[in-house]
Amino acid sequence: MSNIAMYVHAITLDADSNSPILILKEENGERTLPIWIGLLEATAIATEMEKIEFARPMTHDLSVNLLKKMEIKIPRIEISDLKDNTYYALVTLKQGDRELTVDARPSDAVAIALRAEARIFVNESVLKITQPAKGTIIRNGERIPAEEKKWAKILEEMDPAAVRYKI
């Protein structure tokens, strides 16, 4: 299966649960991938999006700094799978000719990717699973009738210039 290049489109809040939602959007297309994440992870992503600097390195900054000191690059991350309503991600590490992948939570992988200026990919199989049939939305990997939630409408109307994150 191929991987689709995506970028962080926004972080917003689920109006019903007050949970942060990371929204990835296809670089050369219209598909999106909403991933419900924790507040701390949303903050880590949002602070990097806004280039907010702290006096001391936060955890994701420290991770990237350690890898840089060891001359290990992070060329890409991939949202690789969806099993039992849980997303899985891989962080690719490269040192010289050696390349390996490390399992990660998608929110941590994205927070690291933003700091390392790494590409973000989503496996096509994940997008096929999560792209809703007409009249439904996907929430945490589960199909929900759109009448119960207005998520599809929110996504369609979201202006990326107006809302970069909202927490």
C-alpha positions as CSV (number, residue, x, y, z in Angstrom):
1,M,0.0,0.0,0.0
2,S,1.2,3.5,-0.7
3,N,1.7,6.3,1.7
4,I,-0.1,9.7,1.3
5,A,1.8,12.9,2.2
6,M,-0.2,15.0,4.7
7,Y,0.3,18.0,6.9
8,V,-1.1,19.3,10.2
9,H,-4.2,21.2,9.1
10,A,-5.4,22.1,12.6
11,I,-6.0,21.2,16.2
12,T,-9.5,21.8,17.4
13,L,-11.8,20.6,20.1
14,D,-14.6,18.0,19.9
15,A,-17.6,20.1,21.1
16,D,-19.2,17.0,22.7
17,S,-16.2,15.6,24.6
18,N,-13.9,18.6,24.8
19,S,-11.2,16.3,23.5
20,P,-8.5,17.8,21.3
21,I,-8.6,16.6,17.6
22,L,-5.5,16.6,15.4
23,I,-6.6,17.1,11.8
24,L,-4.2,15.9,9.1
25,K,-4.9,16.9,5.5
26,E,-3.7,15.5,2.3
27,E,-1.0,17.6,0.7
28,N,-2.3,17.1,-2.9
29,G,-6.0,16.3,-2.3
30,E,-9.0,16.8,-0.1
31,R,-8.9,13.9,2.3
32,T,-8.5,14.6,6.0
33,L,-7.7,12.4,9.0
34,P,-9.1,13.5,12.4
35,I,-7.4,11.8,15.3
36,W,-8.6,12.4,18.9
37,I,-5.6,13.0,21.1
38,G,-4.8,14.0,24.7
39,L,-4.5,17.6,25.9
40,L,-0.8,17.4,26.7
41,E,-0.1,16.1,23.2
42,A,-2.3,18.7,21.6
43,T,-0.4,21.4,23.6
44,A,3.0,19.9,22.4
45,I,1.8,20.1,18.8
46,A,0.2,23.5,19.1
47,T,3.2,25.1,20.7
48,E,5.5,23.9,17.9
49,M,3.0,25.1,15.3
50,E,3.0,28.5,16.9
51,K,6.8,28.4,17.4
52,I,6.4,29.1,21.2
53,E,9.7,28.6,22.9
54,F,10.2,27.6,26.5
55,A,13.2,28.4,28.8
56,R,13.9,24.7,29.0
57,P,13.3,21.9,26.4
58,M,10.0,20.0,26.7
59,T,10.0,16.2,26.2
60,H,9.5,16.2,22.4
61,D,12.2,18.9,22.0
62,L,14.6,16.9,24.2
63,S,14.0,13.8,22.1
64,V,14.8,15.6,18.9
65,N,17.8,17.3,20.5
66,L,19.2,13.9,21.7
67,L,18.8,12.4,18.2
68,K,20.5,15.4,16.6
69,K,23.5,15.2,18.9
70,M,23.9,11.6,17.9
71,E,23.6,12.7,14.2
72,I,20.4,10.7,13.7
73,K,17.9,12.3,11.4
74,I,14.1,11.9,11.4
75,P,13.1,12.1,7.7
76,R,9.5,10.9,8.1
77,I,6.7,9.6,10.3
78,E,3.8,7.5,9.2
79,I,0.4,6.9,10.6
80,S,0.7,3.2,9.7
81,D,-2.3,1.3,11.0
82,L,-5.7,1.4,12.8
83,K,-6.6,-1.5,15.0
84,D,-9.4,-1.7,17.5
85,N,-10.0,2.0,17.3
86,T,-6.3,2.8,18.0
87,Y,-4.0,4.5,15.5
88,Y,-0.4,3.4,15.2
89,A,2.5,5.4,13.9
90,L,6.1,4.8,13.0
91,V,9.0,7.2,13.3
92,T,11.8,6.7,10.8
93,L,15.3,7.3,12.1
94,K,18.3,7.5,9.8
95,Q,21.9,7.5,10.7
96,G,24.3,7.4,7.7
97,D,23.1,4.4,5.6
98,R,21.3,2.8,8.5
99,E,17.5,3.3,8.7
100,L,15.0,1.9,11.2
101,T,11.5,2.6,12.4
102,V,10.2,3.0,16.0
103,D,6.6,2.5,17.1
104,A,5.0,5.6,18.5
105,R,1.6,7.1,19.3
106,P,0.5,9.3,16.3
107,S,0.3,12.5,18.5
108,D,3.9,12.0,19.7
109,A,5.1,11.1,16.2
110,V,3.5,14.3,14.8
111,A,4.9,16.5,17.6
112,I,8.4,15.1,16.8
113,A,7.9,15.4,13.1
114,L,7.1,19.1,13.4
115,R,10.2,19.7,15.5
116,A,12.4,17.7,13.2
117,E,10.8,19.1,10.0
118,A,10.0,15.5,9.0
119,R,7.5,14.6,6.4
120,I,4.2,13.2,7.6
121,F,2.6,10.3,5.8
122,V,-0.6,8.2,6.3
123,N,-0.8,4.7,4.9
124,E,-3.5,4.5,2.2
125,S,-5.1,1.6,4.0
126,V,-5.7,3.8,7.1
127,L,-7.3,6.5,4.9
128,K,-9.6,3.9,3.2
129,I,-10.8,2.6,6.6
130,T,-11.3,6.1,8.0
131,Q,-12.9,7.9,5.0
132,P,-16.6,7.9,5.9
133,A,-19.4,6.8,3.8
134,K,-21.9,9.5,2.9
135,G,-24.0,10.4,5.9
136,T,-21.4,9.2,8.5
137,I,-18.3,10.4,10.2
138,I,-15.4,8.5,11.8
139,R,-14.6,9.1,15.4
140,N,-11.8,7.2,16.9
141,G,-12.1,4.6,14.2
142,E,-15.8,4.1,14.7
143,R,-18.5,5.0,12.1
144,I,-21.2,7.3,13.6
145,P,-24.2,8.7,11.7
146,A,-23.6,12.3,10.8
147,E,-27.0,13.3,12.2
148,E,-25.6,12.5,15.7
149,K,-22.5,14.6,15.2
150,K,-21.9,17.6,13.0
151,W,-18.2,16.8,12.5
152,A,-18.4,16.5,8.7
153,K,-19.8,20.0,8.4
154,I,-17.2,21.4,10.8
155,L,-14.5,20.0,8.6
156,E,-16.0,21.2,5.4
157,E,-16.3,24.8,6.8
158,M,-13.0,25.0,8.6
159,D,-10.8,27.8,7.3
160,P,-7.2,26.8,8.0
161,A,-6.2,30.5,7.9
162,A,-8.6,31.3,10.7
163,V,-8.1,28.3,13.0
164,R,-4.7,26.8,13.4
165,Y,-5.4,25.4,16.8
166,K,-8.0,25.9,19.5
167,I,-7.4,24.5,23.0
